[in-house]
Amino acid sequence: MRNRFYLRSDEQGKRLDVFLTEKLTITRSKVKEIFERGSITIEGRTPKPSLKVKKGLIIEGEIPEEKPITVTPQKISLDILYEDRYILAVNKPKGMVVHPACGHSEGTLVNAILGYLQKTANGQWAIDEGRCSEHYPQDARPGIVHRLDKGTTGVIIIAKDLKTQEILSGLFKERSVHKTYRAIVEGIVQRETGTIEENIGRHPVHRKKMAVIKNGGRESETAYRVLQKLDGYTYVEAYPRTGRTHQIRVHFSYMGHPVVGDEVYGKHARRLTGRPLLHAHTISFQHPRKRLKVVIEAPIPEDMIDFISEHQ
């Protein structure tokens, strides 16, 4: 089954593949696949990805439907920070991917959550032959309402039922969930406190990266304070007031102080650490069902403690 699209260009001079990636909100690799299949036409002809679009240009095509990902429960150890009948909070370790994806359907946090809740829930999360119950279809993201990058450690919240997930998602959209991160960044941050207010969007050239965008992008705000100045580095606490992809990493890189170990937005990452030294330290919100304030904290990981000790 395929999804057809019909677009009239409202832009001038942009590459066709970049234009389609943005307008169809799909990955560039998926756009590449569509071109390779010859599934795009302009005035009856198959264009090249590098074609420069013109205003008023009519672009037609079809997007092949993604095959559903079968999510299998796995027995993976979880560092549980908080749990009640409605929510679960875990301390995500470095190197763990949160969501399954094509080619990466095992060893994720979702696999671990399903494996854990299969044992502990009272029927709500019953799983049969690798398929989730009616509460969460097999191609859904069970209970996940926010995410952390693969290399980032710290608190992540999981809802145990759809009603709780819906309420939690609303709290995130309303910016009623307050998150505190700890990070070690390159160089000495001179101002003890500050706020970075720069729009973030897809990098105009490197499409897998995000970047500060002067014209366009999405409103993004990160407040911070300096905790400790080290030998060539700064230990900071960050308070993202919006939730953009890679927000803290992009904002500090834009300041000239990329997160230590960040191979995407930093310079000396590979020889310094095995991951970006970024940690989701605390999260606070009104409990979606109990109406009480909840504050959950994940201890600072050993690699960050060791780095601070070595550079004092």
Stockholm file with secondary structure:
# STOCKHOLM 1.0

chainA/1-312         MRNRFYLRSDEQGKRLDVFLTEKLTITRSKVKEIFERGSITIEGRTPKPSLKVKKGLIIEGEIPEEKPITVTPQKISLDILYEDRYILAVNKPKGMVVHPACGHSEGTLVNAILGYLQKTANGQWAIDEGRCSEHYPQDARPGIVHRLDKGTTGVIIIAKDLKTQEILSGLFKERSVHKTYRAIVEGIVQRETGTIEENIGRHPVHRKKMAVIKNGGRESETAYRVLQKLDGYTYVEAYPRTGRTHQIRVHFSYMGHPVVGDEVYGKHARRLTGRPLLHAHTISFQHPRKRLKVVIEAPIPEDMIDFISEHQ
#=GR chainA/1-312 SS CEEEEEEECCCSSCBHHHHHHHHHTCCHHHHHHHHHTTCEEBTTBCCCTTCBCCTTCEEEEEEECCCCCCCCCCCCCCCEEEECSSEEEEEECTTCCSSCBTTBCSSSHHHHHHHHHHHHSSSTTCCBTTBCCTTSCTTSCTTBCSCCCTTCEEEEEEESSHHHHHHHHHHHHTTCCEEEEEEEEESCCCSSEEEEECCEEECSSCTTSEEECSSSSBCCEEEEEEEEECSSEEEEEEEESSCCTTHHHHHHHHTTCCBTTCTTTCSSHHHHCSSCCEEEEEEEEECTTTCCEEEEECCCCHHHHHHHHHTC
#=GC SS_cons         CEEEEEEECCCSSCBHHHHHHHHHTCCHHHHHHHHHTTCEEBTTBCCCTTCBCCTTCEEEEEEECCCCCCCCCCCCCCCEEEECSSEEEEEECTTCCSSCBTTBCSSSHHHHHHHHHHHHSSSTTCCBTTBCCTTSCTTSCTTBCSCCCTTCEEEEEEESSHHHHHHHHHHHHTTCCEEEEEEEEESCCCSSEEEEECCEEECSSCTTSEEECSSSSBCCEEEEEEEEECSSEEEEEEEESSCCTTHHHHHHHHTTCCBTTCTTTCSSHHHHCSSCCEEEEEEEEECTTTCCEEEEECCCCHHHHHHHHHTC
//
